[in-house]
Amino acid sequence: MWNEPYLETCCRSALHRLKLSGNDGRPANVPDGPCLRRLNEMGLARSTGADRFTLTGAGDARHRTEILKLPA
């Protein structure tokens, strides 16, 4: 049974870009900023306080299953 909140296409793309950004994260003032804030609210990203977002462990796991389509 699916028990995770649905990610819109734009938020899935933002999650993937966040993964690709590595430890540096993504700035908050990019066009996908609203999605980064949504990912932050869902616990998949975290705000560093320096106007940047980084991936959380939960975000990495979600990227693995939803973007890469690997088993959990």
PDB file of N, CA, C and O in Angstrom:
ATOM      1  N   MET A   1       0.845  -1.183   0.000  1.00  0.00           N
ATOM      2  CA  MET A   1       0.000   0.000   0.000  1.00  0.00           C
ATOM      3  C   MET A   1       0.887   1.241   0.000  1.00  0.00           C
ATOM      4  O   MET A   1       1.884   1.311   0.718  1.00  0.00           O
ATOM      5  N   TRP A   2       0.512   2.198  -0.802  1.00  0.00           N
ATOM      6  CA  TRP A   2       1.257   3.449  -0.921  1.00  0.00           C
ATOM      7  C   TRP A   2       0.917   4.335   0.262  1.00  0.00           C
ATOM      8  O   TRP A   2      -0.251   4.668   0.467  1.00  0.00           O
ATOM      9  N   ASN A   3       1.913   4.724   1.043  1.00  0.00           N
ATOM     10  CA  ASN A   3       1.629   5.538   2.219  1.00  0.00           C
ATOM     11  C   ASN A   3       2.445   6.831   2.260  1.00  0.00           C
ATOM     12  O   ASN A   3       2.510   7.484   3.302  1.00  0.00           O
ATOM     13  N   GLU A   4       3.063   7.207   1.150  1.00  0.00           N
ATOM     14  CA  GLU A   4       3.838   8.439   1.094  1.00  0.00           C
ATOM     15  C   GLU A   4       3.038   9.512   0.375  1.00  0.00           C
ATOM     16  O   GLU A   4       2.258   9.203  -0.526  1.00  0.00           O
ATOM     17  N   PRO A   5       3.222  10.774   0.762  1.00  0.00           N
ATOM     18  CA  PRO A   5       2.512  11.851   0.064  1.00  0.00           C
ATOM     19  C   PRO A   5       2.943  11.928  -1.394  1.00  0.00           C
ATOM     20  O   PRO A   5       4.098  11.676  -1.736  1.00  0.00           O
ATOM     21  N   TYR A   6       1.993  12.280  -2.233  1.00  0.00           N
ATOM     22  CA  TYR A   6       2.248  12.399  -3.668  1.00  0.00           C
ATOM     23  C   TYR A   6       3.168  13.577  -3.951  1.00  0.00           C
ATOM     24  O   TYR A   6       3.015  14.647  -3.361  1.00  0.00           O
ATOM     25  N   LEU A   7       4.118  13.381  -4.849  1.00  0.00           N
ATOM     26  CA  LEU A   7       4.982  14.471  -5.303  1.00  0.00           C
ATOM     27  C   LEU A   7       4.570  14.873  -6.712  1.00  0.00           C
ATOM     28  O   LEU A   7       4.539  14.042  -7.620  1.00  0.00           O
ATOM     29  N   GLU A   8       4.258  16.133  -6.886  1.00  0.00           N
ATOM     30  CA  GLU A   8       3.975  16.661  -8.217  1.00  0.00           C
ATOM     31  C   GLU A   8       5.221  16.497  -9.085  1.00  0.00           C
ATOM     32  O   GLU A   8       6.329  16.345  -8.572  1.00  0.00           O
ATOM     33  N   THR A   9       5.032  16.528 -10.389  1.00  0.00           N
ATOM     34  CA  THR A   9       6.141  16.389 -11.326  1.00  0.00           C
ATOM     35  C   THR A   9       7.222  17.431 -11.067  1.00  0.00           C
ATOM     36  O   THR A   9       8.411  17.116 -11.103  1.00  0.00           O
ATOM     37  N   CYS A  10       6.818  18.656 -10.810  1.00  0.00           N
ATOM     38  CA  CYS A  10       7.797  19.720 -10.573  1.00  0.00           C
ATOM     39  C   CYS A  10       8.601  19.446  -9.307  1.00  0.00           C
ATOM     40  O   CYS A  10       9.796  19.740  -9.258  1.00  0.00           O
ATOM     41  N   CYS A  11       7.964  18.891  -8.290  1.00  0.00           N
ATOM     42  CA  CYS A  11       8.661  18.597  -7.034  1.00  0.00           C
ATOM     43  C   CYS A  11       9.578  17.389  -7.186  1.00  0.00           C
ATOM     44  O   CYS A  11      10.635  17.337  -6.557  1.00  0.00           O
ATOM     45  N   ARG A  12       9.190  16.417  -8.012  1.00  0.00           N
ATOM     46  CA  ARG A  12      10.084  15.293  -8.291  1.00  0.00           C
ATOM     47  C   ARG A  12      11.330  15.788  -9.000  1.00  0.00           C
ATOM     48  O   ARG A  12      12.438  15.335  -8.711  1.00  0.00           O
ATOM     49  N   SER A  13      11.150  16.717  -9.931  1.00  0.00           N
ATOM     50  CA  SER A  13      12.299  17.302 -10.630  1.00  0.00           C
ATOM     51  C   SER A  13      13.188  18.079  -9.665  1.00  0.00           C
ATOM     52  O   SER A  13      14.414  17.998  -9.747  1.00  0.00           O
ATOM     53  N   ALA A  14      12.581  18.825  -8.760  1.00  0.00           N
ATOM     54  CA  ALA A  14      13.348  19.582  -7.766  1.00  0.00           C
ATOM     55  C   ALA A  14      14.103  18.629  -6.846  1.00  0.00           C
ATOM     56  O   ALA A  14      15.244  18.905  -6.474  1.00  0.00           O
ATOM     57  N   LEU A  15      13.484  17.514  -6.477  1.00  0.00           N
ATOM     58  CA  LEU A  15      14.142  16.514  -5.643  1.00  0.00           C
ATOM     59  C   LEU A  15      15.369  15.957  -6.360  1.00  0.00           C
ATOM     60  O   LEU A  15      16.421  15.774  -5.749  1.00  0.00           O
ATOM     61  N   HIS A  16      15.231  15.691  -7.648  1.00  0.00           N
ATOM     62  CA  HIS A  16      16.356  15.163  -8.423  1.00  0.00           C
ATOM     63  C   HIS A  16      17.482  16.202  -8.526  1.00  0.00           C
ATOM     64  O   HIS A  16      18.653  15.864  -8.355  1.00  0.00           O
ATOM     65  N   ARG A  17      17.130  17.454  -8.802  1.00  0.00           N
ATOM     66  CA  ARG A  17      18.152  18.503  -8.872  1.00  0.00           C
ATOM     67  C   ARG A  17      18.838  18.690  -7.519  1.00  0.00           C
ATOM     68  O   ARG A  17      20.036  18.967  -7.455  1.00  0.00           O
ATOM     69  N   LEU A  18      18.075  18.536  -6.447  1.00  0.00           N
ATOM     70  CA  LEU A  18      18.637  18.649  -5.105  1.00  0.00           C
ATOM     71  C   LEU A  18      19.640  17.517  -4.866  1.00  0.00           C
ATOM     72  O   LEU A  18      20.702  17.744  -4.285  1.00  0.00           O
ATOM     73  N   LYS A  19      19.316  16.320  -5.302  1.00  0.00           N
ATOM     74  CA  LYS A  19      20.232  15.184  -5.184  1.00  0.00           C
ATOM     75  C   LYS A  19      21.504  15.447  -5.982  1.00  0.00           C
ATOM     76  O   LYS A  19      22.606  15.170  -5.510  1.00  0.00           O
ATOM     77  N   LEU A  20      21.352  15.975  -7.177  1.00  0.00           N
ATOM     78  CA  LEU A  20      22.508  16.246  -8.025  1.00  0.00           C
ATOM     79  C   LEU A  20      23.399  17.350  -7.467  1.00  0.00           C
ATOM     80  O   LEU A  20      24.588  17.405  -7.781  1.00  0.00           O
ATOM     81  N   SER A  21      22.841  18.218  -6.654  1.00  0.00           N
ATOM     82  CA  SER A  21      23.611  19.345  -6.121  1.00  0.00           C
ATOM     83  C   SER A  21      24.585  18.925  -5.024  1.00  0.00           C
ATOM     84  O   SER A  21      25.484  19.689  -4.671  1.00  0.00           O
ATOM     85  N   GLY A  22      24.418  17.733  -4.487  1.00  0.00           N
ATOM     86  CA  GLY A  22      25.353  17.225  -3.487  1.00  0.00           C
ATOM     87  C   GLY A  22      25.275  17.982  -2.170  1.00  0.00           C
ATOM     88  O   GLY A  22      24.220  18.490  -1.792  1.00  0.00           O
ATOM     89  N   ASN A  23      26.403  18.049  -1.479  1.00  0.00           N
ATOM     90  CA  ASN A  23      26.444  18.665  -0.156  1.00  0.00           C
ATOM     91  C   ASN A  23      26.272  20.179  -0.191  1.00  0.00           C
ATOM     92  O   ASN A  23      25.912  20.783   0.819  1.00  0.00           O
ATOM     93  N   ASP A  24      26.525  20.794  -1.336  1.00  0.00           N
ATOM     94  CA  ASP A  24      26.363  22.247  -1.440  1.00  0.00           C
ATOM     95  C   ASP A  24      24.905  22.667  -1.403  1.00  0.00           C
ATOM     96  O   ASP A  24      24.592  23.788  -0.999  1.00  0.00           O
ATOM     97  N   GLY A  25      24.010  21.781  -1.819  1.00  0.00           N
ATOM     98  CA  GLY A  25      22.588  22.098  -1.824  1.00  0.00           C
ATOM     99  C   GLY A  25      22.206  23.031  -2.951  1.00  0.00           C
ATOM    100  O   GLY A  25      23.002  23.320  -3.845  1.00  0.00           O
ATOM    101  N   ARG A  26      20.968  23.495  -2.890  1.00  0.00           N
ATOM    102  CA  ARG A  26      20.442  24.405  -3.916  1.00  0.00           C
ATOM    103  C   ARG A  26      20.032  25.700  -3.260  1.00  0.00           C
ATOM    104  O   ARG A  26      19.526  25.704  -2.138  1.00  0.00           O
ATOM    105  N   PRO A  27      20.249  26.807  -3.958  1.00  0.00           N
ATOM    106  CA  PRO A  27      19.802  28.094  -3.407  1.00  0.00           C
ATOM    107  C   PRO A  27      18.286  28.170  -3.381  1.00  0.00           C
ATOM    108  O   PRO A  27      17.607  27.544  -4.195  1.00  0.00           O
ATOM    109  N   ALA A  28      17.768  28.932  -2.449  1.00  0.00           N
ATOM    110  CA  ALA A  28      16.322  29.066  -2.298  1.00  0.00           C
ATOM    111  C   ALA A  28      15.707  29.972  -3.359  1.00  0.00           C
ATOM    112  O   ALA A  28      14.501  29.911  -3.595  1.00  0.00           O
ATOM    113  N   ASN A  29      16.507  30.802  -3.993  1.00  0.00           N
ATOM    114  CA  ASN A  29      15.967  31.788  -4.931  1.00  0.00           C
ATOM    115  C   ASN A  29      16.004  31.314  -6.386  1.00  0.00           C
ATOM    116  O   ASN A  29      16.096  32.140  -7.294  1.00  0.00           O
ATOM    117  N   VAL A  30      15.937  30.021  -6.621  1.00  0.00           N
ATOM    118  CA  VAL A  30      15.866  29.473  -7.970  1.00  0.00           C
ATOM    119  C   VAL A  30      14.396  29.269  -8.340  1.00  0.00           C
ATOM    120  O   VAL A  30      13.537  29.287  -7.459  1.00  0.00           O
ATOM    121  N   PRO A  31      14.092  29.077  -9.620  1.00  0.00           N
ATOM    122  CA  PRO A  31      12.685  28.905 -10.017  1.00  0.00           C
ATOM    123  C   PRO A  31      11.958  27.762  -9.307  1.00  0.00           C
ATOM    124  O   PRO A  31      10.738  27.819  -9.152  1.00  0.00           O
ATOM    125  N   ASP A  32      12.683  26.723  -8.871  1.00  0.00           N
ATOM    126  CA  ASP A  32      12.006  25.631  -8.164  1.00  0.00           C
ATOM    127  C   ASP A  32      11.985  25.850  -6.648  1.00  0.00           C
ATOM    128  O   ASP A  32      11.786  24.900  -5.891  1.00  0.00           O
ATOM    129  N   GLY A  33      12.188  27.078  -6.207  1.00  0.00           N
ATOM    130  CA  GLY A  33      12.148  27.421  -4.786  1.00  0.00           C
ATOM    131  C   GLY A  33      10.868  26.986  -4.084  1.00  0.00           C
ATOM    132  O   GLY A  33      10.945  26.449  -2.979  1.00  0.00           O
ATOM    133  N   PRO A  34       9.682  27.196  -4.684  1.00  0.00           N
ATOM    134  CA  PRO A  34       8.453  26.735  -4.024  1.00  0.00           C
ATOM    135  C   PRO A  34       8.444  25.217  -3.788  1.00  0.00           C
ATOM    136  O   PRO A  34       7.953  24.747  -2.762  1.00  0.00           O
ATOM    137  N   CYS A  35       8.984  24.467  -4.732  1.00  0.00           N
ATOM    138  CA  CYS A  35       9.049  23.014  -4.552  1.00  0.00           C
ATOM    139  C   CYS A  35      10.052  22.651  -3.467  1.00  0.00           C
ATOM    140  O   CYS A  35       9.823  21.716  -2.700  1.00  0.00           O
ATOM    141  N   LEU A  36      11.160  23.380  -3.395  1.00  0.00           N
ATOM    142  CA  LEU A  36      12.138  23.118  -2.339  1.00  0.00           C
ATOM    143  C   LEU A  36      11.522  23.374  -0.969  1.00  0.00           C
ATOM    144  O   LEU A  36      11.794  22.646  -0.014  1.00  0.00           O
ATOM    145  N   ARG A  37      10.695  24.404  -0.874  1.00  0.00           N
ATOM    146  CA  ARG A  37      10.018  24.682   0.393  1.00  0.00           C
ATOM    147  C   ARG A  37       9.022  23.575   0.724  1.00  0.00           C
ATOM    148  O   ARG A  37       8.900  23.186   1.886  1.00  0.00           O
ATOM    149  N   ARG A  38       8.302  23.057  -0.287  1.00  0.00           N
ATOM    150  CA  ARG A  38       7.389  21.932  -0.062  1.00  0.00           C
ATOM    151  C   ARG A  38       8.157  20.698   0.391  1.00  0.00           C
ATOM    152  O   ARG A  38       7.739  20.005   1.319  1.00  0.00           O
ATOM    153  N   LEU A  39       9.286  20.425  -0.269  1.00  0.00           N
ATOM    154  CA  LEU A  39      10.106  19.278   0.121  1.00  0.00           C
ATOM    155  C   LEU A  39      10.607  19.441   1.553  1.00  0.00           C
ATOM    156  O   LEU A  39      10.698  18.465   2.299  1.00  0.00           O
ATOM    157  N   ASN A  40      10.926  20.657   1.929  1.00  0.00           N
ATOM    158  CA  ASN A  40      11.357  20.949   3.297  1.00  0.00           C
ATOM    159  C   ASN A  40      10.229  20.643   4.281  1.00  0.00           C
ATOM    160  O   ASN A  40      10.466  20.038   5.326  1.00  0.00           O
ATOM    161  N   GLU A  41       9.009  21.056   3.954  1.00  0.00           N
ATOM    162  CA  GLU A  41       7.855  20.795   4.824  1.00  0.00           C
ATOM    163  C   GLU A  41       7.571  19.299   4.958  1.00  0.00           C
ATOM    164  O   GLU A  41       7.067  18.848   5.987  1.00  0.00           O
ATOM    165  N   MET A  42       7.893  18.539   3.921  1.00  0.00           N
ATOM    166  CA  MET A  42       7.662  17.095   3.928  1.00  0.00           C
ATOM    167  C   MET A  42       8.808  16.336   4.597  1.00  0.00           C
ATOM    168  O   MET A  42       8.716  15.124   4.793  1.00  0.00           O
ATOM    169  N   GLY A  43       9.884  17.038   4.947  1.00  0.00           N
ATOM    170  CA  GLY A  43      11.022  16.388   5.574  1.00  0.00           C
ATOM    171  C   GLY A  43      11.999  15.768   4.594  1.00  0.00           C
ATOM    172  O   GLY A  43      12.901  15.034   4.998  1.00  0.00           O
ATOM    173  N   LEU A  44      11.827  16.057   3.292  1.00  0.00           N
ATOM    174  CA  LEU A  44      12.712  15.492   2.276  1.00  0.00           C
ATOM    175  C   LEU A  44      13.909  16.390   1.998  1.00  0.00           C
ATOM    176  O   LEU A  44      14.898  15.955   1.409  1.00  0.00           O
ATOM    177  N   ALA A  45      13.813  17.637   2.423  1.00  0.00           N
ATOM    178  CA  ALA A  45      14.905  18.608   2.289  1.00  0.00           C
ATOM    179  C   ALA A  45      14.987  19.362   3.605  1.00  0.00           C
ATOM    180  O   ALA A  45      14.068  19.318   4.423  1.00  0.00           O
ATOM    181  N   ARG A  46      16.096  20.050   3.794  1.00  0.00           N
ATOM    182  CA  ARG A  46      16.218  20.901   4.984  1.00  0.00           C
ATOM    183  C   ARG A  46      16.819  22.225   4.557  1.00  0.00           C
ATOM    184  O   ARG A  46      17.683  22.292   3.683  1.00  0.00           O
ATOM    185  N   SER A  47      16.342  23.257   5.192  1.00  0.00           N
ATOM    186  CA  SER A  47      16.875  24.592   4.969  1.00  0.00           C
ATOM    187  C   SER A  47      18.127  24.736   5.823  1.00  0.00           C
ATOM    188  O   SER A  47      18.117  24.419   7.012  1.00  0.00           O
ATOM    189  N   THR A  48      19.203  25.217   5.210  1.00  0.00           N
ATOM    190  CA  THR A  48      20.455  25.368   5.949  1.00  0.00           C
ATOM    191  C   THR A  48      20.499  26.681   6.710  1.00  0.00           C
ATOM    192  O   THR A  48      21.426  26.918   7.483  1.00  0.00           O
ATOM    193  N   GLY A  49      19.519  27.526   6.502  1.00  0.00           N
ATOM    194  CA  GLY A  49      19.509  28.829   7.153  1.00  0.00           C
ATOM    195  C   GLY A  49      20.295  29.863   6.372  1.00  0.00           C
ATOM    196  O   GLY A  49      20.220  31.053   6.681  1.00  0.00           O
ATOM    197  N   ALA A  50      21.037  29.444   5.380  1.00  0.00           N
ATOM    198  CA  ALA A  50      21.819  30.353   4.546  1.00  0.00           C
ATOM    199  C   ALA A  50      21.183  30.460   3.164  1.00  0.00           C
ATOM    200  O   ALA A  50      21.882  30.564   2.155  1.00  0.00           O
ATOM    201  N   ASP A  51      19.849  30.432   3.126  1.00  0.00           N
ATOM    202  CA  ASP A  51      19.114  30.490   1.869  1.00  0.00           C
ATOM    203  C   ASP A  51      19.480  29.362   0.910  1.00  0.00           C
ATOM    204  O   ASP A  51      19.527  29.554  -0.305  1.00  0.00           O
ATOM    205  N   ARG A  52      19.739  28.185   1.474  1.00  0.00           N
ATOM    206  CA  ARG A  52      20.028  26.996   0.671  1.00  0.00           C
ATOM    207  C   ARG A  52      19.258  25.813   1.249  1.00  0.00           C
ATOM    208  O   ARG A  52      18.894  25.803   2.425  1.00  0.00           O
ATOM    209  N   PHE A  53      19.022  24.827   0.407  1.00  0.00           N
ATOM    210  CA  PHE A  53      18.368  23.597   0.819  1.00  0.00           C
ATOM    211  C   PHE A  53      19.286  22.424   0.518  1.00  0.00           C
ATOM    212  O   PHE A  53      19.966  22.400  -0.508  1.00  0.00           O
ATOM    213  N   THR A  54      19.298  21.458   1.418  1.00  0.00           N
ATOM    214  CA  THR A  54      20.048  20.226   1.209  1.00  0.00           C
ATOM    215  C   THR A  54      19.107  19.040   1.366  1.00  0.00           C
ATOM    216  O   THR A  54      18.017  19.161   1.927  1.00  0.00           O
ATOM    217  N   LEU A  55      19.537  17.915   0.872  1.00  0.00           N
ATOM    218  CA  LEU A  55      18.748  16.690   0.919  1.00  0.00           C
ATOM    219  C   LEU A  55      18.864  16.041   2.296  1.00  0.00           C
ATOM    220  O   LEU A  55      19.946  16.015   2.882  1.00  0.00           O
ATOM    221  N   THR A  56      17.761  15.522   2.808  1.00  0.00           N
ATOM    222  CA  THR A  56      17.777  14.769   4.064  1.00  0.00           C
ATOM    223  C   THR A  56      17.900  13.281   3.746  1.00  0.00           C
ATOM    224  O   THR A  56      17.836  12.881   2.583  1.00  0.00           O
ATOM    225  N   GLY A  57      18.072  12.481   4.763  1.00  0.00           N
ATOM    226  CA  GLY A  57      18.101  11.032   4.573  1.00  0.00           C
ATOM    227  C   GLY A  57      16.795  10.521   3.981  1.00  0.00           C
ATOM    228  O   GLY A  57      16.794   9.637   3.124  1.00  0.00           O
ATOM    229  N   ALA A  58      15.678  11.086   4.447  1.00  0.00           N
ATOM    230  CA  ALA A  58      14.367  10.698   3.905  1.00  0.00           C
ATOM    231  C   ALA A  58      14.253  11.113   2.440  1.00  0.00           C
ATOM    232  O   ALA A  58      13.674  10.391   1.628  1.00  0.00           O
ATOM    233  N   GLY A  59      14.800  12.266   2.108  1.00  0.00           N
ATOM    234  CA  GLY A  59      14.781  12.726   0.720  1.00  0.00           C
ATOM    235  C   GLY A  59      15.621  11.838  -0.175  1.00  0.00           C
ATOM    236  O   GLY A  59      15.243  11.551  -1.311  1.00  0.00           O
ATOM    237  N   ASP A  60      16.758  11.405   0.339  1.00  0.00           N
ATOM    238  CA  ASP A  60      17.613  10.507  -0.420  1.00  0.00           C
ATOM    239  C   ASP A  60      16.908   9.183  -0.668  1.00  0.00           C
ATOM    240  O   ASP A  60      16.972   8.636  -1.769  1.00  0.00           O
ATOM    241  N   ALA A  61      16.232   8.666   0.363  1.00  0.00           N
ATOM    242  CA  ALA A  61      15.490   7.412   0.213  1.00  0.00           C
ATOM    243  C   ALA A  61      14.346   7.573  -0.785  1.00  0.00           C
ATOM    244  O   ALA A  61      14.108   6.687  -1.606  1.00  0.00           O
ATOM    245  N   ARG A  62      13.645   8.690  -0.716  1.00  0.00           N
ATOM    246  CA  ARG A  62      12.533   8.935  -1.647  1.00  0.00           C
ATOM    247  C   ARG A  62      13.048   9.072  -3.071  1.00  0.00           C
ATOM    248  O   ARG A  62      12.411   8.589  -4.007  1.00  0.00           O
ATOM    249  N   HIS A  63      14.191   9.723  -3.249  1.00  0.00           N
ATOM    250  CA  HIS A  63      14.803   9.848  -4.577  1.00  0.00           C
ATOM    251  C   HIS A  63      15.141   8.463  -5.122  1.00  0.00           C
ATOM    252  O   HIS A  63      14.920   8.177  -6.298  1.00  0.00           O
ATOM    253  N   ARG A  64      15.667   7.628  -4.272  1.00  0.00           N
ATOM    254  CA  ARG A  64      16.057   6.286  -4.671  1.00  0.00           C
ATOM    255  C   ARG A  64      14.857   5.478  -5.182  1.00  0.00           C
ATOM    256  O   ARG A  64      14.947   4.805  -6.209  1.00  0.00           O
ATOM    257  N   THR A  65      13.746   5.549  -4.465  1.00  0.00           N
ATOM    258  CA  THR A  65      12.587   4.745  -4.860  1.00  0.00           C
ATOM    259  C   THR A  65      11.743   5.396  -5.949  1.00  0.00           C
ATOM    260  O   THR A  65      11.245   4.702  -6.836  1.00  0.00           O
ATOM    261  N   GLU A  66      11.574   6.703  -5.899  1.00  0.00           N
ATOM    262  CA  GLU A  66      10.657   7.364  -6.836  1.00  0.00           C
ATOM    263  C   GLU A  66      11.337   7.823  -8.126  1.00  0.00           C
ATOM    264  O   GLU A  66      10.733   7.751  -9.197  1.00  0.00           O
ATOM    265  N   ILE A  67      12.565   8.287  -8.043  1.00  0.00           N
ATOM    266  CA  ILE A  67      13.252   8.789  -9.236  1.00  0.00           C
ATOM    267  C   ILE A  67      14.057   7.680  -9.893  1.00  0.00           C
ATOM    268  O   ILE A  67      13.944   7.459 -11.098  1.00  0.00           O
ATOM    269  N   LEU A  68      14.863   6.987  -9.114  1.00  0.00           N
ATOM    270  CA  LEU A  68      15.708   5.930  -9.671  1.00  0.00           C
ATOM    271  C   LEU A  68      14.974   4.601  -9.838  1.00  0.00           C
ATOM    272  O   LEU A  68      15.451   3.706 -10.536  1.00  0.00           O
ATOM    273  N   LYS A  69      13.805   4.475  -9.191  1.00  0.00           N
ATOM    274  CA  LYS A  69      12.977   3.265  -9.251  1.00  0.00           C
ATOM    275  C   LYS A  69      13.709   2.031  -8.722  1.00  0.00           C
ATOM    276  O   LYS A  69      13.545   0.925  -9.237  1.00  0.00           O
ATOM    277  N   LEU A  70      14.523   2.245  -7.679  1.00  0.00           N
ATOM    278  CA  LEU A  70      15.214   1.132  -7.042  1.00  0.00           C
ATOM    279  C   LEU A  70      14.389   0.624  -5.871  1.00  0.00           C
ATOM    280  O   LEU A  70      13.582   1.367  -5.314  1.00  0.00           O
ATOM    281  N   PRO A  71      14.583  -0.638  -5.490  1.00  0.00           N
ATOM    282  CA  PRO A  71      13.818  -1.146  -4.343  1.00  0.00           C
ATOM    283  C   PRO A  71      14.190  -0.426  -3.053  1.00  0.00           C
ATOM    284  O   PRO A  71      15.312   0.054  -2.894  1.00  0.00           O
ATOM    285  N   ALA A  72      13.239  -0.361  -2.147  1.00  0.00           N
ATOM    286  CA  ALA A  72      13.458   0.341  -0.868  1.00  0.00           C
ATOM    287  C   ALA A  72      14.415  -0.337   0.009  1.00  0.00           C
ATOM    288  O   ALA A  72      14.691   0.141   1.109  1.00  0.00           O
TER     289      ALA A  72
END
